[in-house]
């Protein structure tokens, strides 16, 4: 049972993130994107970094990848309000480039605080950067996507980023299957490693 008021802690983290100056991304962002969703979510989705639409709106996963994520959630009986969605980097890297290591490190305490506050049963890493940071940077997402790994009492499930399926139609069915596997994992709590 959760005893800390997670909404208040997340609101305080959001405030800190929105005024953060720890890396140079603050110089080019329009809005920091802390994350959103339920403070008591059983499932947390962690992507790489905000894109253009996220930077403009200050909300995670609101562009085309976000619409696909909403479809994937609906397919397994969930809504955005049921989960928590964030990224490892809270500000958009210019031109949507990959985040630099120092940017990831600058945001890491925020992400760890979000995970500790929400205490989800499952953290789904979306894409290789989130998987590398939260699960294991030696793994290849093509070999482990959709499998569950237990770490510190939480199931971590690496998945392709929804944007990957938008850019490569061949991945779409794998992403859909991974989300359906997530529904089975939630029911069974099957763990691979």
Secondary structure, DSSP 8 states (H G I E B T S, - for coil): ---S-HHHHHHHHHHHHHT--SSGGGGT-SS----EE-TT-SEEEEEEE--HHHHHHT-SS-SHHHHHHHHHHHHTT--GGGSEEEEEESS--GGG----HHHHHHHHHHHHHHHHHH--SEEEEESHHHHHHHT-TTS-HHHHTT-EEEETTEEEEEE--HHHHHH-GGGHHHHHHHHHHHHHHHHH-----
